[in-house]
Amino acid sequence: MNKQGLMDSVAKKAKISKKDALAIIDAVTTTIMDTVKKGDKVTLVGFGTFSSIKRKARKGRNPQTGKEISIAARKSPKFSAGKVFKEKVK
């Protein structure tokens, strides 16, 4: 499902316009991204937790040439599914 499909589904289930559903989806995703960017967690009980992790600098290899390269330290987003979500997917 892409953003368009999600918008259609949310609009139908919440009985709101597609325009309103898109505004809600955009607001939720932007809020989650901004919060995780600041280093905080977003926990939606039953669904999951969005957070960030710090990755250390490390050595890697260019798959085309085999040459060793340096990969800089960085922060990456992380999602951990909640219990209800995991059980629903089973």
Distance bins in CASP14 RR format, pairs under 12 A and 6 or more apart:
PFRMAT RR
TARGET T0000
AUTHOR 0000-0000-0000
RMODE 2
METHOD distances of the structure
MODEL  1
1 7 0 0 0 0 1 0 0 0 0 0 0
1 8 0 0 0 0 1 0 0 0 0 0 0
1 9 1 0 0 1 0 0 0 0 0 0 0
1 10 0 0 0 0 0 1 0 0 0 0 0
1 25 0 0 0 0 0 1 0 0 0 0 0
2 8 0 0 0 0 0 1 0 0 0 0 0
2 9 0 0 0 0 0 1 0 0 0 0 0
2 25 0 0 0 0 0 1 0 0 0 0 0
3 9 0 0 0 0 0 1 0 0 0 0 0
3 10 0 0 0 0 0 1 0 0 0 0 0
3 18 0 0 0 0 0 1 0 0 0 0 0
3 21 0 0 0 0 0 1 0 0 0 0 0
3 22 1 0 0 1 0 0 0 0 0 0 0
3 25 1 0 0 1 0 0 0 0 0 0 0
3 26 0 0 0 0 1 0 0 0 0 0 0
3 28 0 0 0 0 0 1 0 0 0 0 0
3 29 0 0 0 0 1 0 0 0 0 0 0
4 10 0 0 0 0 0 1 0 0 0 0 0
4 11 0 0 0 0 0 1 0 0 0 0 0
4 18 0 0 0 0 1 0 0 0 0 0 0
4 21 0 0 0 0 0 1 0 0 0 0 0
4 22 0 0 0 0 1 0 0 0 0 0 0
4 25 0 0 0 0 0 1 0 0 0 0 0
5 11 0 0 0 0 1 0 0 0 0 0 0
5 12 0 0 0 0 1 0 0 0 0 0 0
5 13 0 0 0 0 0 1 0 0 0 0 0
5 18 0 0 0 0 1 0 0 0 0 0 0
5 21 0 0 0 0 1 0 0 0 0 0 0
5 22 0 0 0 0 0 1 0 0 0 0 0
5 25 0 0 0 0 0 1 0 0 0 0 0
6 12 0 0 0 0 0 1 0 0 0 0 0
6 13 0 0 0 0 0 1 0 0 0 0 0
6 14 0 0 0 0 0 1 0 0 0 0 0
6 18 0 0 0 0 0 1 0 0 0 0 0
6 21 0 0 0 0 1 0 0 0 0 0 0
6 22 0 0 0 0 1 0 0 0 0 0 0
6 24 0 0 0 0 0 1 0 0 0 0 0
6 25 1 0 0 1 0 0 0 0 0 0 0
6 26 0 0 0 0 0 1 0 0 0 0 0
6 28 0 0 0 0 0 1 0 0 0 0 0
6 29 0 0 0 0 1 0 0 0 0 0 0
7 13 0 0 0 0 0 1 0 0 0 0 0
7 14 0 0 0 0 0 1 0 0 0 0 0
7 16 0 0 0 0 0 1 0 0 0 0 0
7 17 0 0 0 0 0 1 0 0 0 0 0
7 18 1 0 1 0 0 0 0 0 0 0 0
7 19 0 0 0 0 1 0 0 0 0 0 0
7 20 0 0 0 0 1 0 0 0 0 0 0
7 21 1 0 1 0 0 0 0 0 0 0 0
7 22 1 0 1 0 0 0 0 0 0 0 0
7 23 0 0 0 0 1 0 0 0 0 0 0
7 24 0 0 0 0 1 0 0 0 0 0 0
7 25 1 0 0 1 0 0 0 0 0 0 0
7 26 0 0 0 0 1 0 0 0 0 0 0
7 28 0 0 0 0 0 1 0 0 0 0 0
7 29 0 0 0 0 0 1 0 0 0 0 0
8 14 0 0 0 0 0 1 0 0 0 0 0
8 16 0 0 0 0 0 1 0 0 0 0 0
8 17 0 0 0 0 0 1 0 0 0 0 0
8 18 1 0 0 1 0 0 0 0 0 0 0
8 19 0 0 0 0 0 1 0 0 0 0 0
8 21 1 0 0 1 0 0 0 0 0 0 0
8 22 0 0 0 0 1 0 0 0 0 0 0
8 25 0 0 0 0 0 1 0 0 0 0 0
9 16 0 0 0 0 0 1 0 0 0 0 0
9 18 0 0 0 0 0 1 0 0 0 0 0
9 21 0 0 0 0 1 0 0 0 0 0 0
9 22 0 0 0 0 0 1 0 0 0 0 0
9 25 0 0 0 0 0 1 0 0 0 0 0
10 16 1 0 0 1 0 0 0 0 0 0 0
10 17 0 0 0 0 0 1 0 0 0 0 0
10 18 0 0 0 0 1 0 0 0 0 0 0
10 19 0 0 0 0 0 1 0 0 0 0 0
10 20 0 0 0 0 1 0 0 0 0 0 0
10 21 1 0 1 0 0 0 0 0 0 0 0
10 22 0 0 0 0 1 0 0 0 0 0 0
10 23 0 0 0 0 0 1 0 0 0 0 0
10 24 1 0 0 1 0 0 0 0 0 0 0
10 25 1 0 0 1 0 0 0 0 0 0 0
10 26 0 0 0 0 0 1 0 0 0 0 0
10 27 0 0 0 0 0 1 0 0 0 0 0
10 28 0 0 0 0 1 0 0 0 0 0 0
11 17 1 0 0 1 0 0 0 0 0 0 0
11 18 1 0 1 0 0 0 0 0 0 0 0
11 19 0 0 0 0 1 0 0 0 0 0 0
11 20 1 0 0 1 0 0 0 0 0 0 0
11 21 1 1 0 0 0 0 0 0 0 0 0
11 22 0 0 0 0 1 0 0 0 0 0 0
11 23 0 0 0 0 0 1 0 0 0 0 0
11 24 0 0 0 0 1 0 0 0 0 0 0
11 25 0 0 0 0 1 0 0 0 0 0 0
12 18 0 0 0 0 1 0 0 0 0 0 0
12 21 0 0 0 0 1 0 0 0 0 0 0
13 21 0 0 0 0 1 0 0 0 0 0 0
13 24 0 0 0 0 0 1 0 0 0 0 0
14 20 0 0 0 0 1 0 0 0 0 0 0
14 21 1 0 0 1 0 0 0 0 0 0 0
14 22 0 0 0 0 0 1 0 0 0 0 0
14 23 0 0 0 0 0 1 0 0 0 0 0
14 24 0 0 0 0 1 0 0 0 0 0 0
14 25 0 0 0 0 0 1 0 0 0 0 0
15 21 0 0 0 0 0 1 0 0 0 0 0
16 22 0 0 0 0 0 1 0 0 0 0 0
16 23 0 0 0 0 1 0 0 0 0 0 0
16 24 1 0 0 1 0 0 0 0 0 0 0
16 25 0 0 0 0 0 1 0 0 0 0 0
17 23 0 0 0 0 1 0 0 0 0 0 0
17 24 0 0 0 0 0 1 0 0 0 0 0
18 24 0 0 0 0 0 1 0 0 0 0 0
18 25 0 0 0 0 0 1 0 0 0 0 0
19 25 0 0 0 0 0 1 0 0 0 0 0
19 26 0 0 0 0 0 1 0 0 0 0 0
20 26 0 0 0 0 0 1 0 0 0 0 0
20 27 0 0 0 0 0 1 0 0 0 0 0
21 27 0 0 0 0 0 1 0 0 0 0 0
21 28 0 0 0 0 0 1 0 0 0 0 0
22 28 0 0 0 0 0 1 0 0 0 0 0
22 29 0 0 0 0 0 1 0 0 0 0 0
23 29 0 0 0 0 0 1 0 0 0 0 0
23 30 0 0 0 0 0 1 0 0 0 0 0
24 30 0 0 0 0 0 1 0 0 0 0 0
24 31 0 0 0 0 0 1 0 0 0 0 0
25 31 0 0 0 0 0 1 0 0 0 0 0
25 32 0 0 0 0 0 1 0 0 0 0 0
26 32 0 0 0 0 0 1 0 0 0 0 0
26 33 0 0 0 0 0 1 0 0 0 0 0
27 33 0 0 0 0 0 1 0 0 0 0 0
27 34 0 0 0 0 0 1 0 0 0 0 0
28 34 0 0 0 0 0 1 0 0 0 0 0
28 35 0 0 0 0 0 1 0 0 0 0 0
28 42 0 0 0 0 1 0 0 0 0 0 0
28 44 0 0 0 0 1 0 0 0 0 0 0
28 47 0 0 0 0 0 1 0 0 0 0 0
28 50 0 0 0 0 0 1 0 0 0 0 0
29 35 0 0 0 0 0 1 0 0 0 0 0
29 36 0 0 0 0 0 1 0 0 0 0 0
29 42 0 0 0 0 0 1 0 0 0 0 0
29 50 0 0 0 0 0 1 0 0 0 0 0
29 77 0 0 0 0 0 1 0 0 0 0 0
30 36 0 0 0 0 0 1 0 0 0 0 0
30 37 0 0 0 0 0 1 0 0 0 0 0
30 42 0 0 0 0 0 1 0 0 0 0 0
31 37 0 0 0 0 0 1 0 0 0 0 0
31 38 0 0 0 0 0 1 0 0 0 0 0
31 40 0 0 0 0 0 1 0 0 0 0 0
31 42 1 0 0 1 0 0 0 0 0 0 0
31 44 0 0 0 0 0 1 0 0 0 0 0
31 50 0 0 0 0 0 1 0 0 0 0 0
32 38 0 0 0 0 0 1 0 0 0 0 0
32 39 0 0 0 0 0 1 0 0 0 0 0
32 40 0 0 0 0 0 1 0 0 0 0 0
32 41 0 0 0 0 0 1 0 0 0 0 0
32 42 1 0 1 0 0 0 0 0 0 0 0
32 43 0 0 0 0 0 1 0 0 0 0 0
32 44 0 0 0 0 1 0 0 0 0 0 0
32 47 0 0 0 0 0 1 0 0 0 0 0
32 48 0 0 0 0 0 1 0 0 0 0 0
32 49 0 0 0 0 0 1 0 0 0 0 0
32 50 1 0 1 0 0 0 0 0 0 0 0
32 51 0 0 0 0 0 1 0 0 0 0 0
32 52 0 0 0 0 0 1 0 0 0 0 0
32 77 0 0 0 0 1 0 0 0 0 0 0
32 79 0 0 0 0 1 0 0 0 0 0 0
33 39 0 0 0 0 0 1 0 0 0 0 0
33 40 0 0 0 0 0 1 0 0 0 0 0
33 42 0 0 0 0 1 0 0 0 0 0 0
33 50 0 0 0 0 1 0 0 0 0 0 0
33 52 0 0 0 0 0 1 0 0 0 0 0
33 77 0 0 0 0 1 0 0 0 0 0 0
33 79 0 0 0 0 0 1 0 0 0 0 0
34 40 0 0 0 0 1 0 0 0 0 0 0
34 42 0 0 0 0 1 0 0 0 0 0 0
34 50 0 0 0 0 0 1 0 0 0 0 0
34 52 0 0 0 0 0 1 0 0 0 0 0
35 41 1 0 0 1 0 0 0 0 0 0 0
35 42 1 0 1 0 0 0 0 0 0 0 0
35 43 0 0 0 0 0 1 0 0 0 0 0
35 44 0 0 0 0 0 1 0 0 0 0 0
35 49 0 0 0 0 0 1 0 0 0 0 0
35 50 1 0 0 1 0 0 0 0 0 0 0
35 51 0 0 0 0 1 0 0 0 0 0 0
35 52 0 0 0 0 1 0 0 0 0 0 0
35 77 0 0 0 0 0 1 0 0 0 0 0
36 42 1 0 0 1 0 0 0 0 0 0 0
36 43 0 0 0 0 0 1 0 0 0 0 0
36 49 0 0 0 0 1 0 0 0 0 0 0
36 50 1 0 1 0 0 0 0 0 0 0 0
36 51 1 0 0 1 0 0 0 0 0 0 0
36 52 1 0 1 0 0 0 0 0 0 0 0
36 53 0 0 0 0 0 1 0 0 0 0 0
36 75 0 0 0 0 1 0 0 0 0 0 0
36 76 0 0 0 0 0 1 0 0 0 0 0
36 77 1 0 1 0 0 0 0 0 0 0 0
36 78 0 0 0 0 1 0 0 0 0 0 0
36 79 0 0 0 0 1 0 0 0 0 0 0
37 50 0 0 0 0 0 1 0 0 0 0 0
37 51 0 0 0 0 0 1 0 0 0 0 0
37 52 1 0 0 1 0 0 0 0 0 0 0
37 75 0 0 0 0 1 0 0 0 0 0 0
37 76 0 0 0 0 0 1 0 0 0 0 0
37 77 0 0 0 0 1 0 0 0 0 0 0
38 50 0 0 0 0 0 1 0 0 0 0 0
38 51 0 0 0 0 0 1 0 0 0 0 0
38 52 0 0 0 0 1 0 0 0 0 0 0
38 75 0 0 0 0 0 1 0 0 0 0 0
39 50 0 0 0 0 0 1 0 0 0 0 0
39 51 1 0 0 1 0 0 0 0 0 0 0
39 52 1 0 1 0 0 0 0 0 0 0 0
39 53 0 0 0 0 0 1 0 0 0 0 0
39 54 0 0 0 0 1 0 0 0 0 0 0
39 75 1 0 0 1 0 0 0 0 0 0 0
39 76 0 0 0 0 0 1 0 0 0 0 0
39 77 0 0 0 0 0 1 0 0 0 0 0
39 78 0 0 0 0 0 1 0 0 0 0 0
40 49 0 0 0 0 0 1 0 0 0 0 0
40 50 0 0 0 0 1 0 0 0 0 0 0
40 51 0 0 0 0 1 0 0 0 0 0 0
40 52 0 0 0 0 1 0 0 0 0 0 0
41 48 0 0 0 0 1 0 0 0 0 0 0
41 49 1 0 1 0 0 0 0 0 0 0 0
41 50 1 0 0 1 0 0 0 0 0 0 0
41 51 1 0 1 0 0 0 0 0 0 0 0
41 52 0 0 0 0 1 0 0 0 0 0 0
41 53 0 0 0 0 0 1 0 0 0 0 0
41 77 0 0 0 0 0 1 0 0 0 0 0
41 78 0 0 0 0 1 0 0 0 0 0 0
41 79 0 0 0 0 0 1 0 0 0 0 0
41 80 0 0 0 0 1 0 0 0 0 0 0
42 48 0 0 0 0 1 0 0 0 0 0 0
42 49 1 0 0 1 0 0 0 0 0 0 0
42 50 1 0 1 0 0 0 0 0 0 0 0
42 51 1 0 0 1 0 0 0 0 0 0 0
42 52 0 0 0 0 0 1 0 0 0 0 0
42 77 0 0 0 0 0 1 0 0 0 0 0
42 78 0 0 0 0 0 1 0 0 0 0 0
42 79 0 0 0 0 1 0 0 0 0 0 0
42 80 0 0 0 0 0 1 0 0 0 0 0
43 49 1 0 1 0 0 0 0 0 0 0 0
43 50 1 0 0 1 0 0 0 0 0 0 0
43 51 0 0 0 0 1 0 0 0 0 0 0
43 79 0 0 0 0 0 1 0 0 0 0 0
43 80 0 0 0 0 1 0 0 0 0 0 0
43 81 0 0 0 0 0 1 0 0 0 0 0
43 82 0 0 0 0 1 0 0 0 0 0 0
44 50 0 0 0 0 1 0 0 0 0 0 0
44 79 0 0 0 0 0 1 0 0 0 0 0
44 80 0 0 0 0 0 1 0 0 0 0 0
44 81 0 0 0 0 0 1 0 0 0 0 0
44 82 0 0 0 0 1 0 0 0 0 0 0
44 83 0 0 0 0 0 1 0 0 0 0 0
44 84 0 0 0 0 1 0 0 0 0 0 0
44 85 0 0 0 0 1 0 0 0 0 0 0
45 82 0 0 0 0 1 0 0 0 0 0 0
45 83 0 0 0 0 1 0 0 0 0 0 0
45 84 0 0 0 0 1 0 0 0 0 0 0
45 85 0 0 0 0 0 1 0 0 0 0 0
46 80 0 0 0 0 0 1 0 0 0 0 0
46 81 0 0 0 0 1 0 0 0 0 0 0
46 82 1 0 1 0 0 0 0 0 0 0 0
46 83 1 0 0 1 0 0 0 0 0 0 0
46 84 1 1 0 0 0 0 0 0 0 0 0
46 85 1 0 1 0 0 0 0 0 0 0 0
46 86 0 0 0 0 1 0 0 0 0 0 0
46 87 0 0 0 0 1 0 0 0 0 0 0
46 88 0 0 0 0 1 0 0 0 0 0 0
47 79 0 0 0 0 1 0 0 0 0 0 0
47 80 0 0 0 0 0 1 0 0 0 0 0
47 81 1 0 0 1 0 0 0 0 0 0 0
47 82 1 0 0 1 0 0 0 0 0 0 0
47 83 0 0 0 0 1 0 0 0 0 0 0
47 84 1 0 0 1 0 0 0 0 0 0 0
47 85 1 0 1 0 0 0 0 0 0 0 0
47 86 0 0 0 0 0 1 0 0 0 0 0
47 87 0 0 0 0 0 1 0 0 0 0 0
47 88 0 0 0 0 1 0 0 0 0 0 0
47 89 0 0 0 0 0 1 0 0 0 0 0
48 78 0 0 0 0 0 1 0 0 0 0 0
48 79 1 0 0 1 0 0 0 0 0 0 0
48 80 1 0 1 0 0 0 0 0 0 0 0
48 81 1 0 1 0 0 0 0 0 0 0 0
48 82 1 0 1 0 0 0 0 0 0 0 0
48 83 0 0 0 0 1 0 0 0 0 0 0
48 84 0 0 0 0 1 0 0 0 0 0 0
48 85 1 0 0 1 0 0 0 0 0 0 0
48 86 0 0 0 0 1 0 0 0 0 0 0
48 88 0 0 0 0 0 1 0 0 0 0 0
48 89 0 0 0 0 0 1 0 0 0 0 0
49 77 0 0 0 0 0 1 0 0 0 0 0
49 78 0 0 0 0 1 0 0 0 0 0 0
49 79 1 0 0 1 0 0 0 0 0 0 0
49 80 1 0 1 0 0 0 0 0 0 0 0
49 81 0 0 0 0 1 0 0 0 0 0 0
49 82 1 0 0 1 0 0 0 0 0 0 0
49 83 0 0 0 0 0 1 0 0 0 0 0
49 85 0 0 0 0 0 1 0 0 0 0 0
50 76 0 0 0 0 0 1 0 0 0 0 0
50 77 1 0 0 1 0 0 0 0 0 0 0
50 78 1 0 0 1 0 0 0 0 0 0 0
50 79 1 0 1 0 0 0 0 0 0 0 0
50 80 0 0 0 0 1 0 0 0 0 0 0
50 81 0 0 0 0 0 1 0 0 0 0 0
50 82 0 0 0 0 0 1 0 0 0 0 0
51 75 0 0 0 0 0 1 0 0 0 0 0
51 76 0 0 0 0 1 0 0 0 0 0 0
51 77 1 0 0 1 0 0 0 0 0 0 0
51 78 1 0 1 0 0 0 0 0 0 0 0
51 79 1 0 0 1 0 0 0 0 0 0 0
51 80 1 0 0 1 0 0 0 0 0 0 0
52 74 0 0 0 0 1 0 0 0 0 0 0
52 75 1 0 1 0 0 0 0 0 0 0 0
52 76 1 0 0 1 0 0 0 0 0 0 0
52 77 1 0 1 0 0 0 0 0 0 0 0
52 78 1 0 0 1 0 0 0 0 0 0 0
52 79 0 0 0 0 0 1 0 0 0 0 0
52 80 0 0 0 0 0 1 0 0 0 0 0
53 73 0 0 0 0 0 1 0 0 0 0 0
53 74 0 0 0 0 1 0 0 0 0 0 0
53 75 1 0 0 1 0 0 0 0 0 0 0
53 76 1 0 1 0 0 0 0 0 0 0 0
53 77 0 0 0 0 1 0 0 0 0 0 0
53 78 1 0 1 0 0 0 0 0 0 0 0
53 79 0 0 0 0 0 1 0 0 0 0 0
53 80 0 0 0 0 0 1 0 0 0 0 0
54 72 0 0 0 0 0 1 0 0 0 0 0
54 73 1 0 0 1 0 0 0 0 0 0 0
54 74 1 0 0 1 0 0 0 0 0 0 0
54 75 1 0 1 0 0 0 0 0 0 0 0
54 76 0 0 0 0 1 0 0 0 0 0 0
54 77 0 0 0 0 0 1 0 0 0 0 0
54 78 0 0 0 0 0 1 0 0 0 0 0
55 71 0 0 0 0 1 0 0 0 0 0 0
55 72 0 0 0 0 1 0 0 0 0 0 0
55 73 1 0 0 1 0 0 0 0 0 0 0
55 74 1 0 1 0 0 0 0 0 0 0 0
55 75 1 0 0 1 0 0 0 0 0 0 0
55 76 1 0 1 0 0 0 0 0 0 0 0
55 77 0 0 0 0 0 1 0 0 0 0 0
55 78 0 0 0 0 0 1 0 0 0 0 0
56 70 0 0 0 0 0 1 0 0 0 0 0
56 71 0 0 0 0 1 0 0 0 0 0 0
56 72 0 0 0 0 1 0 0 0 0 0 0
56 73 1 0 1 0 0 0 0 0 0 0 0
56 74 0 0 0 0 1 0 0 0 0 0 0
56 75 0 0 0 0 0 1 0 0 0 0 0
56 76 0 0 0 0 0 1 0 0 0 0 0
57 69 0 0 0 0 0 1 0 0 0 0 0
57 70 1 0 0 1 0 0 0 0 0 0 0
57 71 1 0 0 1 0 0 0 0 0 0 0
57 72 1 0 1 0 0 0 0 0 0 0 0
57 73 1 0 1 0 0 0 0 0 0 0 0
57 74 0 0 0 0 1 0 0 0 0 0 0
58 68 0 0 0 0 0 1 0 0 0 0 0
58 69 0 0 0 0 1 0 0 0 0 0 0
58 70 1 0 0 1 0 0 0 0 0 0 0
58 71 1 0 1 0 0 0 0 0 0 0 0
58 72 0 0 0 0 1 0 0 0 0 0 0
58 73 0 0 0 0 1 0 0 0 0 0 0
58 74 0 0 0 0 0 1 0 0 0 0 0
59 66 0 0 0 0 0 1 0 0 0 0 0
59 67 0 0 0 0 0 1 0 0 0 0 0
59 68 1 0 1 0 0 0 0 0 0 0 0
59 69 1 0 0 1 0 0 0 0 0 0 0
59 70 1 0 0 1 0 0 0 0 0 0 0
59 71 1 0 0 1 0 0 0 0 0 0 0
59 72 0 0 0 0 0 1 0 0 0 0 0
60 66 0 0 0 0 1 0 0 0 0 0 0
60 67 0 0 0 0 1 0 0 0 0 0 0
60 68 1 0 0 1 0 0 0 0 0 0 0
60 69 1 0 1 0 0 0 0 0 0 0 0
60 70 1 0 0 1 0 0 0 0 0 0 0
60 71 1 0 1 0 0 0 0 0 0 0 0
60 72 0 0 0 0 0 1 0 0 0 0 0
61 67 1 0 0 1 0 0 0 0 0 0 0
61 68 1 0 1 0 0 0 0 0 0 0 0
61 69 1 0 0 1 0 0 0 0 0 0 0
61 70 0 0 0 0 0 1 0 0 0 0 0
61 71 0 0 0 0 0 1 0 0 0 0 0
62 68 1 0 0 1 0 0 0 0 0 0 0
62 69 1 0 1 0 0 0 0 0 0 0 0
62 70 0 0 0 0 0 1 0 0 0 0 0
62 71 0 0 0 0 0 1 0 0 0 0 0
63 69 0 0 0 0 0 1 0 0 0 0 0
79 85 0 0 0 0 1 0 0 0 0 0 0
80 86 0 0 0 0 1 0 0 0 0 0 0
81 87 0 0 0 0 1 0 0 0 0 0 0
81 88 0 0 0 0 1 0 0 0 0 0 0
81 89 1 0 0 1 0 0 0 0 0 0 0
81 90 0 0 0 0 0 1 0 0 0 0 0
82 88 0 0 0 0 1 0 0 0 0 0 0
82 89 0 0 0 0 0 1 0 0 0 0 0
83 89 0 0 0 0 0 1 0 0 0 0 0
83 90 0 0 0 0 0 1 0 0 0 0 0
84 90 0 0 0 0 0 1 0 0 0 0 0
END
